[in-house]
Amino acid sequence: MRRIPPKALALPDSSRRRFLQGLAAGGVLMGLSPWGGSVRAGQTAATQIGMAPVLSGTEFDLSIAETMVNFTGSPRMATTVNGSLPSPILRWREGDTVTIRVTNHLNVSTSIHWHGIILPYQMDGVPGVSFNGIAPGETFTYRFKVEQAGTYWYHSHSGFQEQTGIYGTIIIEPRGGETIRVDRDYVVQLSDWTDEDPMDVFTKLKKQSDYYNFITPTALDFFRDASEEGMGNAISKRRMWNKMRMTPTDLADISAYTYTYLMNGTTPAGNWTGLFEPGERVRLRFISSGTQSYFDVRIPGLKMTVVHVDGQDVEPVTVDEFRCGPGETYDVLVTPEDEAYTIFAQSMDRTGYARGTLATRAGLSAPVPEPDEPEWLSMADMMGSMAQGGGMAGGAMASGDMAGMKGMGTNAVHVRHASTEYGPSVDMRVDTPRTNLDDPGIGLRNNGRRVLTYADIRSLREPEDRREPGRDIELHLTGNMERYTWSLDGLEFGKSTPIHFRYGERLRVILHNDTMMSHPMHLHGMWSDVETPAGEFLARRHTVSVQPAQRVTFRVSADALGNWAWHCHLLYHMDAGMFRLVVVT
């Protein structure tokens, strides 16, 4: 089932281990940049091994520059904030007004976007949408009042600078002090690093979308299917995938063939470590800064109680594992008793992982699990609810193929597809989407562990705006895998017109995924109040992940005037066109 990349086959064992896990001492080579000393906020030393510096207060000076790093044995240039990768942890306090001066020491424009922070659109930090960007040699001053609390993060919104190192944590203390009492409080920031120029990665994907995918169906898989399902079904299944020029193993566009997965800027071999005393209550703030990677997180031998998601307190739910999509944040509580536990975050395609340790003293480690076997996309991931009901034809169709519309069950609820979806930018359309939020997703189903689902995540507080939506806005997440184009309603950014919200209105957003990949959708400037399929409020989110062939709805209060970005938080998908401008007037 798994095809090994030719480059890896040519490597000796020791080099292959380095290729998969990175260098034990990998990371920033040259320390703080020459501009790091200008920080005015209080700076504290990290209490964890290999942690970013912590800056606190109301005034900050951040300098963006190039810094040499080495994660794989080959020095490469990263873009960093104050010479740190990840960028410094910023600690704010709810109710304060913060002033952040960002100086650009690069030879190209830059920016910082404050992910999930509600603020005036001029401070949102998206070039071409809310401001012009920060030109080389210039300083831009962000100033806004902090009106929320919780765990958030920040990153560049310019080019591929998020991929090359500009991402960091924001921790906002509630106005009345922390309500979640713990003995230890650690950030666990997950990310992916490539030694390649991200533009080269993007170019390869445009030329061959499965360039980094070495998990492909084999002849042995075909004969296994024939044995289990019959020769006819096996042939039909293979013919369907071939007709659509797709593969059931398209779980991630970019794999460990080029990616090294990092935990707090540390490779798996580097073993980031957070210390504890047995019996202490420890808060772990997981932040998914993976440019193109979903992480499935677990701590073998230790239950995790999820208490905070996307900056919002939620009803506590105890799990063994959760999926963290790019842009999302999950805070969990653990009470470790033994000497050491592995924090294990495997990529969705199972080609690699980020790894760290909770330990009673430095230098300890616990067994590291082997990544799970990759799971193929199911018919439900392809066709939606029709496949779940036993039907196979028509639930999802190759562009232009209408034959499967005949003979479908009377219980199927068909949806509209915009005329713009019938074109070269769309290779499939789902007519009977799934609405089940209790599905943990591909690779996590029936794995013997208690896995968090969206249905489990319930905010402790109801939204203040309880009005029924006055209108619906429906967007289809679309793409063409072979062309590596990604879009909304079949229109890439640049070909689309803005979406208009009326200031003060309450509306319902319907996101309908017509693709085989999960998409973490991030609406800037406004909260997304996720609903159950019955329309009841579930949770307030800033990033909503939509699985293949799934339909998710949420309510939005258009309470923020200005221009806002709305996009997939898979960076290469956004750059390929899955981006839309929202104008609130």
Secondary structure, 3 states (H helix, E strand, C coil): CECCCHHHHCCCHHHHHHHHHCCCCCEECCCCCCCHHHCCCEEECCCCECCCCEEECCEEEEEEEEEEEECCCCCEEEEEECCECCEEEEEEECCCEEEEEEEECCCCCECCEEECCCCCHHHCCCECCCECCECCCCEEEEEEECCCCEEEEEECCCCCCCCCCCEEEEEEECCCCCCCCCCEEEEEEEEEEECCCHHHHHHHHHHCCCCCCCECCCHHHHHHHHHHHCHHHHHHHHHHHHHCCCCCCCCCCCCCCCEEEEECCECCCCCEEEECCCCCCEEEEEEECCCCCCEEEECCCCCEEEEEECCEEEEEEEECEEEECCCCEEEEEECCCCCEEEEEEEECCCCCEEEEEEECCCCCCCCCCCCCCCCCCCHHHHHEHHHHCCCCCCCEEECCCCHHHCCCCCCCCCCCCCHHHCCCCCCEEECECECCCCCCCCCCCCCCCCECCHHHCCECCCCCCCCCCCEEEEEEEEEECCCCEEEECCECCCCCCCEEECCCCEEEEEEEECCCCCEEEEECCCCEEEECCCCCEEEEECEEEECCCEEEEEEEECCCCEEEEEEECCHHHHHCCCEEEEEEC
